[in-house]
Amino acid sequence: MCGIVGFTGDMQAAPILLDGLSKLEYRGYDSAGIAVRDGEKETEVIKAKGRLKVLAEKTNGGESVPGTCGIGHTRWATHGEPSETNAHPHVSDDGNVVAVHNGIIENYQELKDKLIRKGYSFYSATDTEVAVKLVDYYYKKYLGTPVDAINHALIRIRGSYALAMMFKDYPGEIYVARKDSPMILGVDGENSYIASDVPAILKYTRNVYYIGNLEMARVRKGEITFYNLDGDEIQKELKTIEWDAEAAEKAGFEHFMMKEIHEQPKAVSDTLNSVLKNGAIDLSEVGLSEEEMKEISQIYIVACGSAYHVGMAAQYVIEDLARIPVRVELASEFRYRNPILDPKGLVIIISQSGETADSLAALRESKEMGIKTLGIVNVIGSSIAREADNVFYTLAGPEISVATTKAYSTQLIATYALAIQFAKVRGQITEEQYTGYIEELQTIPDKISKIIADKERIQWFAAKQANAKDAFFVGRGIDYAISLEGSLKMKEISYIHSEAYAAGELKHGTISLIEDGTLVIGVLTQPDLYEKTVSNMVECKSRGAYLMGLTTFGHYNIEDTADFTVYIPKTDPHFATSLAVIPLQLMGYYVSVAKGLDVDKPRNLAKSVTVE
């Protein structure tokens, strides 16, 4: 949700903080602020409600704020309305501690009551101010170091946090702590960096440390020291981020979303090739052996949002090819319903960021129950990647736009590879079928490119739908899974009310909503279900709906039914989602552009949902 940036070194901090925060705008926020320390002088705190440009204007791009040590934050409101008062950084009563925070402190009211009894006053409605003043309380009570104070405070905090703090007595130093919220630390010569996500510091360094759960660190010029929650010093390995800094820039595209749509062929190809060796799928780096794959009795796919829609498509493919029962679970529901899991099952957690709070909680619950876990994630070193028994890395690179495109597509290709390999190992497909499926997967990147090349036709149609009030996406089987993602793309960036339905369910109530001009998009990629879905579309048309058909080349008679038709190249029906989703991504994008909306940063949304 929120974004954190920190810097201490030989350069002016404020411009670096603002630049780093600009790279985190995609995470969603409603206010921003920085705190900068200039040697022994008092820390200067500047905050602003609204977009980051307001803060930049207040500080002349950071140039008017002297100092080489500072922290910055973009806030997405949880406790307390969006306002300059509630914006971070927050400060203790006498200015001794200044801090920024991502996450949610669940027992903040209890801690706040205690601090009020100790003489503290509060100016904001945030849980973060409570954390700042709790650290200040223990710092003064025990007259110890910042690490001692943070340690005493954190063992009393329930919830999630990534904290970056500065202390009056320690100029040039930043102290950080983490539990269940992402944070990375980078170094380059005499300069040290803090960020809640990789793009914020890629411009400056690719040498990073991943701070673990319930760990702390002292960040000084070119030097980072790590501690466990007991305050004991621990060693961490320096990692190198392979992402190119230019990959996090727009590269000439008007929006990150369109850039990332165009990057899908390469991202899909890279992800597939990461597990292809000599024409066969090799999951040795994922960590799944053939013996383990033969023993698995049930697969549970747990995810949120678009990743959940990947799971919905994967369910059809895995069950049909490998004949393994698959259940797809919303992570936010899975963790609270006390699930009954087969001890020989496999829980697959899908998450672009690897930090999604509900998915991470589901992973931990599964591990506590002794169930084998596999993470499909895009961010190396993320919490899910570190904590899962096995990990399948998708190679989408940094995805900036809030609405996922290339991460979704790489997650799909990962599940296809798993399905095909499970099917072969368990003797459900022949060697000839195995080779054929792999060869078909290798054609998908080029077919995606062909769809993107014909995007102007979709742009023309989308412009005519800018005033639509409702849209319904319908399909059967895998086409229903495609509809779910197409509907989400439409609603999240164009703000048009949009729903996806299994086509056969329309007549069980929903068809009563169809009226003159209602947009109904029928997805028809599954030959065995084609005629049935066409019949459902005709039922909508007879009630005044305007029909768009999305199908594969060869089903030309859809033009007798639909008012507008989009065709995708032929592929094996199991893999149709990878192609059919592309026009729907473009559709959502172009409708949003036609309405003049902020495509990359839609209202009320965040890229990575790291709190409940």
C-alpha positions as CSV (number, residue, x, y, z in Angstrom):
1,M,0.0,0.0,0.0
2,C,2.1,2.9,1.3
3,G,5.6,3.6,0.2
4,I,8.8,4.2,2.2
5,V,12.1,5.7,1.0
6,G,15.2,6.5,3.1
7,F,18.7,7.8,2.4
8,T,21.9,8.6,4.3
9,G,25.2,9.4,2.6
10,D,27.2,12.1,0.8
11,M,24.4,13.6,-1.3
12,Q,21.5,15.9,-0.5
13,A,18.7,13.6,0.7
14,A,15.5,15.4,-0.2
15,P,15.7,15.1,-4.0
16,I,16.6,11.4,-3.7
17,L,13.6,10.9,-1.3
18,L,11.2,12.6,-3.7
19,D,12.6,10.7,-6.7
20,G,12.3,7.4,-4.9
21,L,8.7,8.2,-3.8
22,S,7.8,9.0,-7.4
23,K,8.8,5.5,-8.3
24,L,6.4,4.1,-5.7
25,E,3.4,6.2,-6.8
26,Y,1.9,3.1,-8.4
27,R,1.3,1.6,-4.9
28,G,-1.5,4.0,-4.2
29,Y,-1.5,6.9,-1.8
30,D,-3.4,10.1,-0.7
31,S,-0.6,12.1,1.0
32,A,3.1,12.3,1.2
33,G,5.9,13.7,3.4
34,I,9.6,13.8,4.1
35,A,11.9,14.4,7.1
36,V,15.5,15.5,6.6
37,R,18.3,15.9,9.1
38,D,21.1,18.4,8.4
39,G,23.9,17.3,10.7
40,E,23.3,18.3,14.3
41,K,20.4,20.6,13.4
42,E,16.7,19.9,14.1
43,T,15.0,17.5,11.7
44,E,12.8,19.3,9.2
45,V,9.4,17.7,8.4
46,I,7.4,18.7,5.3
47,K,4.1,17.0,4.5
48,A,1.3,17.5,1.9
49,K,-2.1,16.1,1.1
50,G,-2.7,14.8,-2.4
51,R,-0.2,13.9,-5.1
52,L,3.5,13.9,-4.7
53,K,3.8,17.0,-7.0
54,V,2.3,19.1,-4.2
55,L,5.1,18.1,-1.9
56,A,7.7,18.6,-4.6
57,E,6.3,22.2,-5.1
58,K,6.6,22.9,-1.4
59,T,10.2,21.9,-1.4
60,N,11.3,23.1,-4.8
61,G,11.9,19.4,-5.8
62,G,13.7,18.9,-2.6
63,E,16.4,21.5,-3.4
64,S,15.3,23.9,-0.6
65,V,15.6,21.2,2.1
66,P,19.3,20.8,3.2
67,G,20.6,17.7,4.8
68,T,22.1,14.3,3.8
69,C,20.0,12.0,5.9
70,G,16.2,11.6,5.6
71,I,13.1,9.4,5.3
72,G,10.0,9.8,3.1
73,H,6.6,8.3,2.8
74,T,3.5,8.1,0.6
75,R,0.4,7.2,2.7
76,W,-2.7,5.3,1.8
77,A,-5.2,6.1,4.6
78,T,-6.1,3.3,7.1
79,H,-6.3,5.0,10.5
80,G,-7.4,8.6,10.0
81,E,-8.7,10.4,7.0
82,P,-6.3,11.6,4.2
83,S,-4.9,14.9,5.5
84,E,-1.6,16.8,6.1
85,T,-1.9,16.1,9.8
86,N,-2.3,12.3,9.3
87,A,0.5,12.2,6.7
88,H,3.8,10.7,7.6
89,P,6.5,11.3,8.9
90,H,5.3,11.4,12.5
91,V,7.2,12.9,15.4
92,S,7.4,12.3,19.2
93,D,6.3,15.1,21.5
94,D,9.7,16.7,21.8
95,G,11.0,15.7,18.3
96,N,13.3,13.0,19.7
97,V,12.0,10.3,17.3
98,V,10.8,10.8,13.7
99,A,9.4,7.9,11.8
100,V,7.5,6.6,8.8
101,H,5.5,3.3,8.8
102,N,3.8,0.9,6.5
103,G,1.3,-1.7,7.9
104,I,-1.3,-1.7,10.6
105,I,-0.8,-1.7,14.3
106,E,-3.8,-3.7,15.6
107,N,-3.5,-2.8,19.3
108,Y,-2.8,0.9,18.7
109,Q,-5.7,2.0,20.9
110,E,-4.5,0.0,23.8
111,L,-1.0,1.4,23.4
112,K,-2.3,4.9,22.9
113,D,-4.3,4.8,26.2
114,K,-1.1,3.7,28.0
115,L,1.0,6.5,26.5
116,I,-1.7,9.1,27.3
117,R,-1.5,8.0,31.0
118,K,2.3,8.4,30.7
119,G,1.8,12.1,29.7
120,Y,2.0,11.8,25.9
121,S,-0.4,13.8,23.7
122,F,-1.5,12.9,20.2
123,Y,-2.1,15.2,17.2
124,S,-3.2,12.7,14.6
125,A,-5.6,9.8,14.2
126,T,-3.0,7.4,13.0
127,D,-1.6,4.2,14.5
128,T,1.9,5.3,13.3
129,E,2.1,8.1,15.8
130,V,1.4,5.6,18.6
131,A,4.4,3.5,17.4
132,V,6.7,6.6,17.3
133,K,5.8,7.6,20.8
134,L,6.1,4.1,22.1
135,V,9.7,3.9,20.8
136,D,10.3,7.3,22.4
137,Y,8.9,6.1,25.7
138,Y,11.2,3.1,25.9
139,Y,14.2,5.1,24.7
140,K,13.9,7.5,27.6
141,K,12.8,4.9,30.1
142,Y,15.8,2.6,29.7
143,L,18.3,5.2,28.5
144,G,19.6,2.7,26.0
145,T,20.4,2.7,22.3
146,P,17.8,3.1,19.5
147,V,18.0,-0.7,19.0
148,D,17.1,-1.3,22.6
149,A,14.2,1.1,22.4
150,I,12.9,-0.4,19.2
151,N,13.2,-3.9,20.6
152,H,11.1,-3.1,23.7
153,A,8.5,-1.3,21.6
154,L,8.1,-4.0,18.9
155,I,7.5,-6.9,21.3
156,R,4.4,-4.9,22.5
157,I,3.1,-4.1,19.0
158,R,0.6,-6.5,17.4
159,G,0.1,-6.2,13.7
160,S,2.3,-5.5,10.7
161,Y,5.0,-2.9,10.2
162,A,7.9,-1.6,8.2
163,L,9.4,1.3,10.2
164,A,12.1,3.7,9.4
165,M,13.1,6.0,12.3
166,M,15.6,8.8,13.0
167,F,16.7,9.7,16.5
168,K,17.8,13.2,17.7
169,D,20.9,11.8,19.4
170,Y,22.1,9.9,16.3
171,P,22.5,12.2,13.4
172,G,23.2,10.6,10.0
173,E,21.6,7.3,11.1
174,I,18.3,5.6,10.3
175,Y,16.9,2.7,12.1
176,V,14.5,0.2,10.5
177,A,12.4,-2.7,11.6
178,R,10.1,-5.1,9.8
179,K,7.3,-7.5,10.4
180,D,5.0,-8.7,7.5
181,S,5.5,-5.5,5.4
182,P,8.1,-5.3,2.7
183,M,11.4,-3.5,3.0
184,I,14.8,-3.6,1.3
185,L,18.1,-1.9,2.1
186,G,20.7,-0.9,-0.5
187,V,24.3,0.3,-0.5
188,D,26.5,2.0,-3.0
189,G,29.9,3.3,-1.8
190,E,29.2,5.8,1.0
191,N,25.5,6.0,0.3
192,S,22.8,3.8,1.9
193,Y,19.2,3.5,0.8
194,I,15.9,2.2,2.2
195,A,12.8,1.4,0.2
196,S,9.6,-0.6,0.5
197,D,9.9,-1.8,-3.1
198,V,12.7,-2.2,-5.6
199,P,11.9,0.6,-8.2
200,A,12.5,3.3,-5.6
201,I,16.3,2.6,-5.5
202,L,17.1,0.9,-8.8
203,K,18.4,4.2,-10.2
204,Y,21.0,4.4,-7.4
205,T,22.0,0.8,-6.6
206,R,21.3,-2.8,-7.4
207,N,23.2,-4.1,-4.3
208,V,20.6,-4.8,-1.6
209,Y,19.9,-6.6,1.6
210,Y,16.5,-8.2,2.3
211,I,15.7,-7.6,5.9
212,G,13.8,-10.5,7.4
213,N,10.7,-10.7,9.5
214,L,11.1,-9.5,13.1
215,E,14.5,-8.0,12.3
216,M,16.0,-4.5,12.8
217,A,18.9,-2.6,11.1
218,R,21.0,0.4,11.7
219,V,21.6,2.3,8.5
220,R,24.7,4.6,8.3
221,K,26.7,6.0,5.4
222,G,27.6,3.0,3.2
223,E,27.2,0.6,6.2
224,I,24.2,-1.4,7.4
225,T,24.1,-3.5,10.6
226,F,21.4,-6.0,11.3
227,Y,19.9,-7.2,14.5
228,N,17.3,-9.8,15.7
229,L,14.5,-8.8,18.0
230,D,16.7,-9.6,21.0
231,G,19.1,-6.9,19.8
232,D,21.8,-9.4,18.9
233,E,23.8,-8.5,15.7
234,I,23.2,-10.9,12.8
235,Q,24.8,-11.3,9.4
236,K,23.0,-10.8,6.0
237,E,24.1,-11.6,2.5
238,L,24.3,-8.8,0.0
239,K,22.2,-9.6,-3.1
240,T,22.2,-8.1,-6.7
241,I,19.0,-7.1,-8.3
242,E,19.1,-8.1,-12.0
243,W,16.3,-5.7,-13.1
244,D,17.4,-2.9,-15.4
245,A,16.6,0.5,-14.0
246,E,15.3,1.5,-17.4
247,A,12.7,-1.2,-17.2
248,A,10.9,0.8,-14.5
249,E,10.6,3.8,-16.8
250,K,7.9,4.3,-19.5
251,A,10.3,3.9,-22.5
252,G,8.2,6.3,-24.7
253,F,4.8,4.9,-23.9
254,E,2.1,7.2,-22.6
255,H,1.4,4.9,-19.6
256,F,3.1,2.1,-17.8
257,M,0.2,-0.1,-18.4
258,M,0.5,0.1,-22.2
259,K,4.3,-0.5,-21.9
260,E,3.7,-3.5,-19.8
261,I,1.1,-4.9,-22.2
262,H,3.7,-4.7,-24.9
263,E,6.3,-6.4,-22.7
264,Q,4.1,-9.5,-22.3
265,P,5.6,-11.6,-25.2
266,K,9.1,-11.2,-23.8
267,A,7.9,-11.8,-20.2
268,V,6.0,-14.9,-21.1
269,S,8.9,-16.2,-23.2
270,D,11.5,-15.5,-20.4
271,T,9.3,-17.3,-17.8
272,L,8.7,-20.3,-20.0
273,N,12.4,-20.6,-21.0
274,S,13.4,-20.5,-17.4
275,V,12.0,-24.0,-17.0
276,L,12.6,-25.4,-20.5
277,K,15.7,-27.4,-21.1
278,N,16.3,-29.4,-24.2
279,G,12.7,-29.3,-25.2
280,A,11.4,-30.6,-21.8
281,I,10.1,-28.9,-18.7
282,D,12.7,-29.0,-15.8
283,L,11.4,-28.0,-12.4
284,S,14.6,-28.8,-10.5
285,E,15.1,-25.1,-9.7
286,V,11.5,-24.8,-8.6
287,G,12.3,-27.6,-6.2
288,L,9.6,-30.2,-7.1
289,S,10.9,-33.7,-7.7
290,E,9.0,-36.3,-9.8
291,E,8.5,-38.4,-6.7
292,E,6.9,-35.5,-4.9
293,M,4.7,-34.7,-7.9
294,K,3.4,-38.3,-8.0
295,E,2.5,-38.3,-4.3
296,I,0.5,-35.0,-4.3
297,S,-3.2,-35.9,-3.9
298,Q,-4.8,-32.4,-4.0
299,I,-3.8,-28.9,-5.1
300,Y,-5.0,-25.8,-3.4
301,I,-4.4,-22.5,-5.3
302,V,-4.6,-19.5,-2.9
303,A,-4.5,-16.0,-4.2
304,C,-6.1,-12.5,-4.4
305,G,-7.4,-10.4,-7.3
306,S,-5.9,-11.1,-10.7
307,A,-3.7,-13.9,-9.2
308,Y,-7.0,-15.6,-8.1
309,H,-8.2,-15.4,-11.7
310,V,-5.0,-17.1,-12.8
311,G,-5.9,-19.8,-10.3
312,M,-9.4,-20.1,-11.8
313,A,-8.0,-20.7,-15.3
314,A,-5.3,-23.1,-13.9
315,Q,-7.9,-25.2,-12.2
316,Y,-9.4,-26.2,-15.5
317,V,-6.0,-26.9,-17.1
318,I,-4.5,-28.9,-14.2
319,E,-7.6,-31.0,-13.6
320,D,-8.1,-31.8,-17.3
321,L,-4.4,-32.6,-18.1
322,A,-3.1,-34.0,-14.8
323,R,-6.4,-35.3,-13.3
324,I,-5.5,-33.9,-9.9
325,P,-8.3,-32.3,-7.9
326,V,-7.8,-28.5,-7.6
327,R,-9.5,-26.0,-5.3
328,V,-9.1,-22.3,-5.9
329,E,-9.3,-20.2,-2.7
330,L,-9.5,-16.5,-2.1
331,A,-6.6,-15.9,0.4
332,S,-8.7,-13.5,2.5
333,E,-11.3,-16.3,3.0
334,F,-8.9,-19.2,3.3
335,R,-7.2,-17.9,6.4
336,Y,-10.3,-17.4,8.4
337,R,-12.4,-20.5,7.7
338,N,-10.2,-23.1,9.4
339,P,-9.7,-25.1,6.1
340,I,-9.4,-28.9,6.1
341,L,-6.3,-29.7,4.0
342,D,-5.1,-33.1,2.8
343,P,-1.7,-33.9,4.4
344,K,-0.5,-35.0,1.0
345,G,-1.8,-31.8,-0.7
346,L,0.1,-28.9,-2.3
347,V,-0.8,-25.3,-1.5
348,I,0.2,-23.0,-4.4
349,I,0.4,-19.3,-3.4
350,I,0.3,-16.9,-6.4
351,S,1.4,-13.3,-5.8
352,Q,3.2,-10.8,-8.0
353,S,4.8,-8.9,-5.1
354,G,5.3,-11.9,-2.9
355,E,4.1,-9.6,0.0
356,T,0.3,-9.8,-0.3
357,A,-0.8,-9.9,3.3
358,D,-3.7,-12.4,3.0
359,S,-1.7,-14.7,0.7
360,L,1.3,-14.6,3.1
361,A,-0.9,-15.4,6.0
362,A,-2.4,-18.4,4.1
363,L,1.1,-19.6,3.3
364,R,2.1,-19.5,7.0
365,E,-1.1,-21.3,8.1
366,S,-0.5,-24.0,5.5
367,K,3.1,-24.5,6.7
368,E,1.9,-24.7,10.3
369,M,-0.4,-27.5,9.2
370,G,2.5,-29.4,7.6
371,I,1.3,-29.0,4.1
372,K,3.8,-28.6,1.2
373,T,3.8,-25.1,-0.2
374,L,4.9,-23.6,-3.6
375,G,5.0,-19.9,-4.3
376,I,4.5,-18.4,-7.8
377,V,6.0,-14.9,-7.3
378,N,7.7,-12.2,-9.4
379,V,9.9,-10.5,-6.8
380,I,13.0,-12.4,-5.8
381,G,13.6,-12.4,-2.0
382,S,10.1,-11.4,-1.2
383,S,8.4,-12.9,1.9
384,I,6.4,-15.6,0.1
385,A,9.5,-16.5,-2.0
386,R,11.6,-16.9,1.2
387,E,9.0,-18.7,3.3
388,A,7.5,-21.2,0.8
389,D,9.0,-24.6,0.5
390,N,9.5,-24.2,-3.2
391,V,9.3,-21.2,-5.5
392,F,8.5,-20.7,-9.2
393,Y,9.8,-17.2,-10.2
394,T,7.9,-15.4,-12.9
395,L,10.2,-13.2,-15.0
396,A,8.0,-10.3,-15.6
397,G,10.4,-7.7,-14.3
398,P,9.1,-4.6,-12.5
399,E,5.4,-4.0,-13.0
400,I,4.5,-0.4,-12.2
401,S,0.9,0.0,-13.3
402,V,-1.6,-0.9,-10.6
403,A,-3.6,-3.0,-13.1
404,T,-1.6,-6.1,-13.7
405,T,-0.9,-7.3,-17.2
406,K,2.5,-9.0,-17.7
407,A,2.6,-10.4,-14.2
408,Y,-0.8,-12.1,-14.8
409,S,0.4,-13.5,-18.1
410,T,3.6,-14.9,-16.6
411,Q,1.7,-16.5,-13.8
412,L,-0.5,-18.2,-16.3
413,I,2.4,-19.6,-18.2
414,A,3.9,-20.9,-14.9
415,T,0.7,-22.8,-14.1
416,Y,0.6,-24.3,-17.7
417,A,4.2,-25.6,-17.2
418,L,3.2,-27.1,-13.9
419,A,0.1,-28.7,-15.3
420,I,1.9,-30.3,-18.3
421,Q,4.7,-31.6,-16.1
422,F,2.3,-33.0,-13.5
423,A,0.4,-34.7,-16.3
424,K,3.5,-36.3,-17.8
425,V,5.0,-37.5,-14.5
426,R,1.7,-39.0,-13.4
427,G,1.2,-40.8,-16.7
428,Q,-1.9,-38.8,-17.8
429,I,-0.5,-37.8,-21.2
430,T,1.7,-39.5,-23.8
431,E,5.2,-38.4,-24.8
432,E,3.8,-37.1,-28.1
433,Q,1.1,-35.0,-26.3
434,Y,3.8,-33.7,-23.9
435,T,6.0,-32.5,-26.7
436,G,3.0,-31.0,-28.5
437,Y,1.9,-29.0,-25.5
438,I,5.4,-27.6,-25.0
439,E,5.6,-26.7,-28.7
440,E,2.3,-24.9,-28.5
441,L,3.4,-23.0,-25.4
442,Q,6.4,-21.7,-27.3
443,T,4.1,-20.2,-29.9
444,I,2.2,-18.1,-27.4
445,P,4.6,-15.1,-27.3
446,D,4.4,-14.5,-31.0
447,K,0.6,-14.9,-31.0
448,I,0.4,-12.3,-28.2
449,S,2.5,-9.9,-30.4
450,K,0.0,-10.3,-33.3
451,I,-2.9,-9.4,-31.1
452,I,-1.2,-6.3,-29.8
453,A,-0.3,-5.3,-33.3
454,D,-4.0,-5.1,-34.1
455,K,-4.8,-2.9,-31.1
456,E,-6.2,0.1,-33.1
457,R,-9.4,-1.8,-33.9
458,I,-10.0,-2.4,-30.2
459,Q,-9.2,1.3,-29.5
460,W,-11.9,2.3,-32.0
461,F,-14.5,0.1,-30.3
462,A,-13.4,1.1,-26.7
463,A,-13.8,4.8,-27.5
464,K,-17.5,4.1,-28.3
465,Q,-18.0,2.5,-24.9
466,A,-16.6,5.3,-22.8
467,N,-20.1,6.3,-21.6
468,A,-21.2,2.8,-20.8
469,K,-22.7,2.4,-17.3
470,D,-22.7,-1.4,-17.1
471,A,-20.7,-4.2,-18.7
472,F,-21.2,-8.0,-18.4
473,F,-18.5,-10.5,-19.3
474,V,-19.8,-14.0,-19.9
475,G,-18.3,-17.4,-20.7
476,R,-18.2,-21.0,-19.8
477,G,-15.4,-23.1,-18.4
478,I,-12.0,-21.5,-19.0
479,D,-13.9,-18.7,-20.8
480,Y,-15.5,-17.8,-17.4
481,A,-12.1,-17.5,-15.9
482,I,-11.1,-15.2,-18.7
483,S,-14.3,-13.2,-18.1
484,L,-13.3,-12.6,-14.5
485,E,-10.1,-11.0,-15.4
486,G,-11.6,-9.0,-18.3
487,S,-14.3,-7.6,-16.0
488,L,-11.7,-6.7,-13.3
489,K,-9.6,-4.8,-15.9
490,M,-12.7,-2.8,-17.0
491,K,-13.9,-1.8,-13.5
492,E,-10.5,-1.1,-11.9
493,I,-9.2,1.4,-14.4
494,S,-12.4,2.7,-16.2
495,Y,-14.7,2.8,-13.1
496,I,-17.5,1.3,-15.2
497,H,-19.6,-1.1,-13.2
498,S,-18.6,-4.5,-14.6
499,E,-19.4,-8.1,-13.6
500,A,-18.4,-11.6,-14.9
501,Y,-20.7,-14.5,-14.9
502,A,-20.7,-18.1,-16.0
503,A,-22.9,-17.7,-19.0
504,G,-25.3,-20.4,-18.0
505,E,-26.0,-18.5,-14.8
506,L,-27.4,-15.4,-16.5
507,K,-31.0,-16.7,-16.6
508,H,-30.8,-17.4,-12.8
509,G,-31.4,-13.7,-12.0
510,T,-28.7,-11.6,-13.7
511,I,-30.5,-11.3,-17.0
512,S,-33.0,-9.0,-15.3
513,L,-30.4,-6.3,-15.4
514,I,-30.0,-6.3,-19.2
515,E,-31.6,-3.4,-20.9
516,D,-31.2,-1.4,-24.1
517,G,-27.5,-0.7,-24.8
518,T,-26.1,-2.8,-22.0
519,L,-22.6,-4.0,-23.1
520,V,-22.3,-7.8,-23.0
521,I,-18.9,-9.3,-23.9
522,G,-19.1,-13.0,-24.7
523,V,-15.8,-15.0,-24.5
524,L,-15.9,-18.0,-26.8
525,T,-12.6,-19.9,-27.0
526,Q,-13.7,-23.4,-26.0
527,P,-15.1,-25.3,-29.0
528,D,-17.2,-27.6,-26.9
529,L,-18.9,-24.7,-25.2
530,Y,-19.1,-22.3,-28.1
531,E,-22.8,-22.9,-29.1
532,K,-24.1,-22.8,-25.6
533,T,-22.5,-19.4,-24.9
534,V,-23.7,-18.0,-28.2
535,S,-27.2,-19.0,-27.1
536,N,-26.8,-17.1,-23.8
537,M,-25.6,-14.1,-25.8
538,V,-28.7,-14.3,-28.0
539,E,-30.9,-14.2,-24.9
540,C,-29.2,-11.0,-23.9
541,K,-29.5,-9.5,-27.4
542,S,-33.2,-10.1,-27.4
543,R,-33.4,-7.9,-24.3
544,G,-31.6,-5.0,-25.9
545,A,-27.9,-5.8,-25.1
546,Y,-25.1,-4.6,-27.3
547,L,-22.8,-7.7,-28.0
548,M,-19.1,-8.0,-28.3
549,G,-17.8,-11.5,-29.2
550,L,-14.2,-12.6,-28.4
551,T,-13.3,-15.8,-30.2
552,T,-10.7,-17.7,-32.2
553,F,-10.3,-17.5,-35.9
554,G,-12.6,-20.0,-37.6
555,H,-15.8,-19.2,-35.8
556,Y,-17.0,-16.6,-38.2
557,N,-20.7,-17.1,-37.6
558,I,-20.4,-15.2,-34.4
559,E,-20.7,-12.1,-36.6
560,D,-24.3,-13.1,-37.2
561,T,-24.9,-12.6,-33.5
562,A,-22.4,-10.1,-32.1
563,D,-22.4,-6.4,-33.0
564,F,-18.6,-6.3,-32.8
565,T,-16.1,-9.3,-32.9
566,V,-12.5,-9.6,-31.9
567,Y,-10.5,-12.6,-33.1
568,I,-7.4,-14.2,-31.5
569,P,-5.1,-16.7,-33.1
570,K,-5.9,-20.4,-32.7
571,T,-4.2,-22.2,-29.9
572,D,-4.8,-25.3,-27.8
573,P,-8.0,-24.5,-25.9
574,H,-6.2,-25.2,-22.6
575,F,-4.0,-22.1,-23.2
576,A,-6.6,-19.8,-24.7
577,T,-6.6,-17.5,-21.6
578,S,-3.1,-16.3,-22.5
579,L,-4.4,-14.9,-25.8
580,A,-8.0,-13.9,-25.0
581,V,-7.0,-11.8,-22.0
582,I,-4.9,-9.4,-24.3
583,P,-7.8,-7.8,-26.1
584,L,-9.6,-7.4,-22.7
585,Q,-6.6,-5.7,-21.2
586,L,-6.5,-3.3,-24.2
587,M,-10.2,-2.8,-23.9
588,G,-10.0,-1.7,-20.3
589,Y,-7.0,0.5,-21.1
590,Y,-8.6,2.3,-24.0
591,V,-11.9,2.9,-22.3
592,S,-10.0,4.5,-19.4
593,V,-7.9,6.7,-21.8
594,A,-11.1,7.7,-23.6
595,K,-12.6,8.8,-20.2
596,G,-9.4,10.8,-19.4
597,L,-8.7,8.8,-16.3
598,D,-5.4,8.1,-14.5
599,V,-4.7,4.7,-16.0
600,D,-1.6,3.7,-14.0
601,K,-2.9,4.9,-10.6
602,P,-6.7,4.3,-10.4
603,R,-8.5,5.8,-7.4
604,N,-8.6,3.9,-4.1
605,L,-6.3,1.1,-5.3
606,A,-2.8,0.0,-4.5
607,K,-0.4,-2.2,-6.4
608,S,0.6,-4.4,-3.5
609,V,-2.0,-5.0,-0.7
610,T,0.3,-5.5,2.2
611,V,-2.3,-4.9,4.9
612,E,-5.7,-6.6,5.5
